[in-house]
Amino acid sequence: MSEKINENLGMSEMPKSADTTIEQIKERARELQAEMEEHYEDFHENPELGGQEVETARKIEEYLKSLGVEIVGDHIGLERPNEDPKKAFHGTGIVARIAGKEGGPMIALRADMDALPIKENADNPVRSNKDGVMHGCGHDLHSAGLMGAAKILKELADQGKLDGEVLLMFQPSEEKAFQKESGAVQMIKFLEKNGLRDKIKAFFGAHGMRDLERGKVNIKEGVEMASSGEVDITLSASGGHIMHAYDVPNLNFIFSDITARLEKIFRPLAEENKALVASGRTSYEGKGYNVLPAAAESTWVIRITSELYKQMSKDVLAQIKQVIEEVIAERKFSDKVKVGIKNRPGYRPVTARSPELVEVARNSASQSVENYQPVSKTLLGGEDFSFYLEKLKNKEIPGVFAMVGGANPEKGIPKGSHHTPDFRLDPEMIHELAALHSTFAVNAIEHYNKVKK
């Protein structure tokens, strides 16, 4: 077996130095680029929404089994029943294990799998085959990169070069901000139930970033990404004819006032990168051009880049309620407009609490990412990776989340925003994701072996 693996690696003998192992990882990741890119294109052309990643998970699991990687859990996540049993979803998360040296530390590597309800631009070079569904955040690249890392790490384990264990976690439903629907929460429940969480020394995740050029990697100690919660605001009134737009409660005007005032209050905090309060969507009952809606609903996202996010979220919610009451009172409709406010807690801040592990991750990025340029910045983005780092049953597991540059203006892939119809990352970065996952696993295992001694 070892001779065949060495032949595949293009090496007649495997030296045992750590530096040589890292170089081997980088070289192997480059060799696997074409294979991983095929996985990426397949996932991108056949995207699946959160909790529905049935085919994505099936393909990943089949690939892992073909490598001889042990599947310790599948169909992880929320059950989603359907009138047609054949169309029901039974959970799509996968946890696999690569066993290296017995008794060595266990490191968990995570990638997300879900797509978004966005209609993709027709001129994207690789396009979704599903109208209104696309990978607009890079999760297809993440899954393909971790599949590559699985192959690299399995080869190292077979050669006796992995001094510990690695858990591969392919997670559904990252885009579900509501805590109860978070894929990370479901994965954690599985780990806890099966006695795996107690064995994990560190979690690691990586995210391709469109607003960073290739080579730049953002790894920050402390709060790196914001908490993210949602607030549903509903207003109901009598409705009416458009001719009475200024005489009866006009929910269009009321929501416009509320939005303008909240923006004035919270925009300075966003500019200071402290908090974001913004409406993602507002919908009105009815479609008549001359009809005043009798009901309207708006969903607001609250993001806070502080570990004091719980109290700050309460303060923000109180301000939102106050603004709504003031707007309605000033229009003299307090007794004619019914207000409903539903708070839906979501992600915690992504917080790297271990300076030593952050240093391990930065060293790993410098070793595995071409033209590496370190970045240390807190973002207003949210990620349910945060749940892996939260204390549960008096145990807090450290972790690091790396944001890896994927823009490449020289190849016509400019910097831009995520969650857009024209979203693209340079697919060449997949080998960097695979190498980064693999290098971090090897370095973290070495780190914890030294600590144990």
Residue pairs with C-beta under 8 A, 6 or more apart in sequence:
1 158
2 14
2 158
2 159
2 160
5 155
5 158
5 159
6 12
6 13
6 14
6 159
8 155
9 24
9 27
9 28
9 155
10 27
10 31
11 24
14 20
14 24
14 159
14 161
16 161
18 442
18 446
21 156
21 161
21 442
22 367
22 368
22 439
22 442
24 156
25 152
25 156
25 368
25 435
25 438
25 439
25 442
26 367
26 368
26 435
26 439
28 151
28 152
28 155
29 148
29 152
29 368
29 431
29 432
29 434
29 435
29 438
30 431
32 148
32 151
32 152
32 431
32 434
33 428
33 430
33 431
35 148
36 144
36 145
36 147
36 148
36 430
36 431
36 434
37 144
37 427
37 430
39 59
39 63
39 143
39 144
39 147
40 126
40 140
40 141
40 143
40 144
40 427
40 430
41 126
41 427
42 59
43 56
43 59
43 113
43 135
43 139
43 140
43 143
43 144
44 126
44 127
44 128
44 134
44 135
44 140
45 126
45 127
45 128
45 129
46 55
46 56
46 128
46 129
46 130
47 115
47 116
47 128
47 130
47 133
47 134
47 135
47 140
48 54
48 55
48 56
48 113
48 114
48 115
48 133
49 114
49 115
49 116
49 117
49 133
50 114
50 115
50 172
50 173
50 174
50 175
50 176
50 181
50 183
51 77
51 78
51 80
51 89
51 92
51 114
51 172
51 173
51 176
51 181
51 183
52 80
52 89
52 92
52 114
53 92
53 113
53 114
53 172
54 89
54 92
56 92
56 113
56 143
57 74
57 92
57 93
57 94
57 113
57 170
57 172
60 94
60 113
60 143
60 147
60 170
61 71
61 74
61 94
63 147
63 150
64 71
64 94
64 96
64 147
64 150
64 168
65 71
67 150
67 151
67 154
68 154
69 96
69 97
69 98
69 150
69 154
69 168
70 96
70 97
70 98
70 99
71 94
71 95
71 96
72 95
72 96
72 97
72 167
72 194
72 196
73 93
73 94
73 95
73 190
73 194
74 93
74 94
74 95
75 90
75 91
75 92
75 93
76 91
76 92
76 93
76 94
76 95
76 172
76 186
76 187
76 190
77 91
77 92
77 93
77 172
77 173
77 183
77 186
77 187
78 91
78 173
78 181
78 186
79 88
79 89
79 90
79 91
80 88
80 89
80 90
81 88
82 88
82 89
91 172
91 186
92 113
92 172
93 169
93 170
93 171
93 172
93 183
93 186
93 187
93 190
94 168
94 169
94 170
95 167
95 168
95 169
95 170
95 187
95 190
95 191
95 196
96 150
96 167
96 168
96 170
97 165
97 166
97 167
97 168
98 150
98 153
98 154
98 157
98 162
98 165
98 166
98 168
99 157
99 165
100 156
100 157
100 160
100 161
100 162
100 163
100 164
100 165
100 166
100 445
101 160
101 162
101 163
101 164
104 162
104 163
104 164
104 165
104 445
104 449
105 164
105 165
105 201
105 444
105 445
105 448
105 449
105 452
106 164
106 165
106 166
106 167
106 196
106 199
106 200
106 201
107 164
107 165
107 166
107 167
107 200
107 201
107 202
107 204
107 440
107 441
107 444
107 445
108 166
108 167
108 169
108 200
108 202
108 203
108 204
108 388
109 146
109 149
109 166
109 167
109 168
109 169
109 204
109 205
109 437
109 440
109 441
110 146
110 169
110 170
110 171
110 184
110 187
110 203
110 204
110 205
110 385
110 388
111 139
111 142
111 143
111 145
111 146
111 169
111 170
111 171
111 205
111 206
112 139
112 142
112 143
112 170
112 171
112 172
112 174
112 183
113 139
113 142
113 143
113 170
113 171
113 172
113 174
114 139
114 172
114 173
114 174
114 175
114 176
114 183
115 128
115 133
115 134
115 135
115 136
115 139
115 140
116 133
116 134
116 135
116 136
116 137
116 175
116 419
117 132
117 133
118 132
118 133
118 134
118 136
118 419
118 420
118 421
118 423
119 131
119 132
119 134
119 421
120 127
120 128
120 134
120 136
120 421
121 421
121 422
124 422
124 424
125 424
126 427
127 134
128 134
128 135
134 421
134 423
135 423
136 418
136 419
136 420
136 421
136 423
137 175
137 418
137 419
137 423
138 207
138 208
138 209
138 210
138 406
138 418
138 423
138 425
139 174
141 208
141 406
141 425
141 427
141 429
141 430
141 433
142 206
142 207
142 208
142 433
143 170
144 430
144 433
145 206
145 430
145 431
145 432
145 433
145 434
145 436
145 437
146 168
146 170
146 433
146 434
146 437
147 434
148 430
148 431
148 433
148 434
149 168
149 433
149 434
149 435
149 437
149 438
149 441
150 168
152 434
152 435
152 438
153 162
153 166
153 438
153 441
156 162
156 438
156 442
162 441
162 442
162 445
163 445
163 446
163 449
164 445
164 448
164 449
165 199
166 441
167 196
167 200
169 187
171 183
171 184
171 187
172 183
172 186
173 181
173 182
173 183
173 186
174 182
174 183
174 184
174 383
174 384
174 385
176 182
176 183
176 384
177 228
177 229
177 230
177 301
177 344
177 346
177 347
177 382
177 384
178 230
178 344
178 345
178 346
179 185
179 344
179 345
179 346
179 347
179 387
182 346
182 347
182 384
182 387
183 384
184 384
184 385
184 386
184 387
184 388
185 384
185 387
187 388
188 197
188 387
188 388
188 392
190 196
191 197
191 200
192 392
192 393
197 392
197 395
197 397
198 395
200 397
201 397
201 398
201 444
201 448
202 354
202 357
202 397
202 398
202 399
202 400
202 444
202 448
203 385
203 388
203 389
203 397
203 398
203 399
203 400
204 361
204 399
204 400
204 401
204 402
204 437
204 440
204 441
204 444
205 383
205 385
205 388
205 399
205 400
205 401
205 402
206 401
206 402
206 403
206 404
206 433
206 436
206 437
207 383
207 401
207 402
207 403
207 404
208 404
208 405
208 406
208 425
208 429
208 433
209 216
209 218
209 403
209 404
209 405
209 406
209 407
209 418
209 425
210 406
210 407
210 415
210 416
210 417
210 418
210 423
210 424
210 425
211 407
211 415
211 416
211 417
211 418
212 218
212 375
212 403
212 404
212 405
212 406
212 407
212 415
213 405
213 407
213 408
213 409
213 415
214 370
214 371
214 405
214 406
214 407
214 408
214 426
214 428
214 429
214 432
215 369
215 370
215 371
215 372
215 373
215 405
216 373
216 374
216 375
216 404
216 405
217 362
217 365
217 369
217 372
217 373
217 374
217 375
217 402
217 403
217 404
217 405
217 436
218 224
218 375
218 376
218 377
218 379
218 402
218 403
219 352
219 358
219 361
219 362
219 365
219 374
219 375
219 376
219 400
219 401
219 402
219 403
220 352
220 358
220 375
220 376
220 377
220 378
221 352
221 355
221 358
221 376
222 351
222 352
222 353
222 378
223 305
223 306
223 307
223 349
223 350
223 351
223 378
224 349
224 350
224 351
224 352
224 378
224 379
224 401
224 403
225 305
225 349
225 350
225 378
225 379
225 380
225 381
225 382
225 383
225 386
225 401
226 275
226 276
226 303
226 304
226 305
226 309
226 347
226 349
226 378
226 379
226 380
226 381
226 382
227 302
227 303
227 304
227 305
227 309
227 313
227 346
227 347
227 348
227 349
227 382
227 386
228 301
228 302
228 303
228 346
228 347
228 382
229 301
229 302
229 303
229 313
229 343
229 344
229 345
229 346
229 347
230 299
230 300
230 301
230 302
230 343
230 344
230 346
231 299
231 300
231 302
231 317
231 320
231 341
231 342
231 343
231 344
232 297
232 298
232 299
232 300
232 340
232 341
232 342
232 344
233 258
233 297
233 298
233 299
233 300
233 320
233 324
233 339
233 340
233 341
234 295
234 296
234 297
234 339
234 340
234 341
234 342
235 249
235 251
235 254
235 255
235 295
235 296
235 297
235 337
235 338
235 339
235 340
236 294
236 295
236 296
236 337
236 338
236 340
237 248
237 249
237 251
237 294
237 295
237 333
237 336
237 337
237 338
238 248
238 249
238 294
238 336
239 248
239 285
239 286
239 291
239 292
239 293
239 294
239 295
240 248
240 291
240 292
241 290
241 291
241 292
242 289
242 290
242 291
242 292
244 292
245 253
245 292
248 292
248 336
249 292
249 328
249 331
249 333
249 336
249 337
250 292
251 284
251 292
251 293
251 294
251 295
251 296
251 337
252 284
252 292
252 293
252 296
253 331
254 327
254 328
254 331
254 333
254 337
255 282
255 296
255 298
257 327
257 331
258 298
258 323
258 324
258 327
259 279
259 298
261 323
261 326
261 327
262 277
262 300
262 319
262 320
262 323
263 278
265 277
265 319
265 323
266 275
266 276
266 277
266 278
266 316
269 275
269 276
269 277
270 276
270 277
270 278
270 380
273 305
273 378
273 379
273 380
274 304
274 305
274 306
275 302
275 303
275 304
275 305
275 306
275 312
275 316
275 380
276 301
276 302
276 303
276 304
276 380
277 300
277 301
277 302
277 303
277 316
277 320
278 300
278 301
279 298
279 299
279 300
279 301
280 299
280 300
280 301
281 298
281 299
282 296
282 297
282 298
282 299
283 296
283 297
283 298
284 293
284 295
284 296
285 293
285 294
285 295
285 296
286 293
286 294
300 320
302 313
302 316
302 317
303 380
303 381
303 382
304 312
304 313
304 316
304 349
305 349
305 378
305 379
305 380
306 312
306 349
307 349
307 351
309 348
309 349
313 345
317 341
317 343
320 341
321 341
324 339
324 341
325 334
325 339
328 334
328 337
328 339
346 382
346 384
347 382
347 383
347 384
347 386
347 387
348 386
348 387
348 389
348 390
349 386
350 383
350 385
350 386
350 389
350 401
351 386
351 389
352 358
352 361
352 389
352 398
352 399
352 400
352 401
353 389
353 396
353 398
354 398
354 400
356 447
357 398
357 399
357 400
357 444
357 447
358 400
360 400
360 440
360 443
360 444
360 447
361 400
361 402
361 440
362 374
363 443
364 436
364 439
364 440
364 443
365 372
365 374
365 402
365 404
365 436
366 372
366 374
367 439
367 443
368 432
368 435
368 436
368 438
368 439
369 404
369 432
369 435
369 436
370 432
375 403
379 403
381 418
383 401
385 399
385 401
388 397
388 399
389 396
389 397
389 398
389 399
390 396
400 440
402 436
402 440
404 429
404 432
404 433
404 436
405 429
406 413
406 425
406 426
406 429
407 413
407 414
407 415
407 416
407 425
407 426
408 426
408 428
409 415
411 426
413 424
413 425
413 426
416 422
416 423
417 423
